[in-house]
Amino acid sequence: MTIHLPRPVVLIFGLFSLALVVVGIAGFTQTPTAKAQPEVIPGETITCDPIDVAVFPERIHVRCAEEFKDVEYFAISTRDALLADRYLNVLLTALTEDKQLQIHADFNEPYAGESFGCYDDNCRPILFLTIIK
């Protein structure tokens, strides 16, 4: 026994089947998404023995026992109060517990900190820091 369907039904069924095949093939041929690469932050990481931490209205800075490329101060702006508080906690912990810091700063951007009082002659903005030792 043969079933005869009206032409529009056959056409719709055929297009639907074709769409399923195309979607299925597209699903198998998609390239896997690349894993996100970690952000590369320009600059250098130095080791600092903190000897002074100071808080100013526009910045918090740490003074290292030894200069690095003629720089002995590293600072963070206080514009973002929560971030500044985190940095201050890390800096004071290192200072009071006689720990060393690893400070990442960009020495190729000498004027990056001028807006908050970290001038190019002996200060660089802190990009990130870690307590070590």
Stockholm file with secondary structure:
# STOCKHOLM 1.0

chainA/1-133         MTIHLPRPVVLIFGLFSLALVVVGIAGFTQTPTAKAQPEVIPGETITCDPIDVAVFPERIHVRCAEEFKDVEYFAISTRDALLADRYLNVLLTALTEDKQLQIHADFNEPYAGESFGCYDDNCRPILFLTIIK
#=GR chainA/1-133 SS CCCCCCHHHHHHHHHHHHHHHHHHHHHHHCCCCCCCCCCCCCSEEEEECEEEEEECSSEEEEEEEEEETTEEEEEEESSSHHHHHHHHHHHHHHHHTTCEEEEEECTTCTTTTGGGTCCTTTEEEEEEEEEEC
#=GC SS_cons         CCCCCCHHHHHHHHHHHHHHHHHHHHHHHCCCCCCCCCCCCCSEEEEECEEEEEECSSEEEEEEEEEETTEEEEEEESSSHHHHHHHHHHHHHHHHTTCEEEEEECTTCTTTTGGGTCCTTTEEEEEEEEEEC
//
